[in-house]
Amino acid sequence: MELYPNQSFHIYNQGNNGQQVFFSDRNYKFFLWKMRAYLLPFADLLCYCLMPNHFHWLFYVKAPEISKDALWSHVDHIEWVRRKQQYGDAAQVVNRQRIGSKEEEQVISINQSIGILLQSYAQAINKEQGHTGGGSPQVQSERWLDRRICDD
């Protein structure tokens, strides 16, 4: 999917076979934190709708690619704010080791960032719900579609 700068897009996703992806208020809040971390460096979120088995985003893309350093710095900051809100003074500093080669691409696209957001949420919720293996219901992280809403 190609997302262009200075355009608005509608993106939506659902659980496998329409299965539930949000099971508690805590799940919704955690997903909102992920949205802040992984979408906002690229786009302005115009509106969103989170429903038990799917979600919708309407956002305006400012930059379809940014530097990886800028993204990870933003993600780590948002995670620190989340931890401080959740744990107060007991919150631990975000300490991630990022390993990459000099030849590795130094930019990341909004598509890749959305993929990371969806995969990390799917892993967390599947772990929380005890979903494993082929026959269990699982949150889907691969199927997402786009519709460009307006052109400049």
Sequence and secondary structure as in RCSB ss.txt:
>XXXX:A:sequence
MELYPNQSFHIYNQGNNGQQVFFSDRNYKFFLWKMRAYLLPFADLLCYCLMPNHFHWLFYVKAPEISKDALWSHV
DHIEWVRRKQQYGDAAQVVNRQRIGSKEEEQVISINQSIGILLQSYAQAINKEQGHTGGGSPQVQSERWLDRRIC
DD
>XXXX:A:secstr
    TTEEEEEEEE GGG     SHHHHHHHHHHHHHHHTTTEEEEEEEEETTEEEEEEEES SEEEHHHHHHHH
HHHHHHHHHHHHGGG           TTS SEEEHHHHHHHHHHHHHHHHHHHHT  TTTS     S  EEEEEE
  
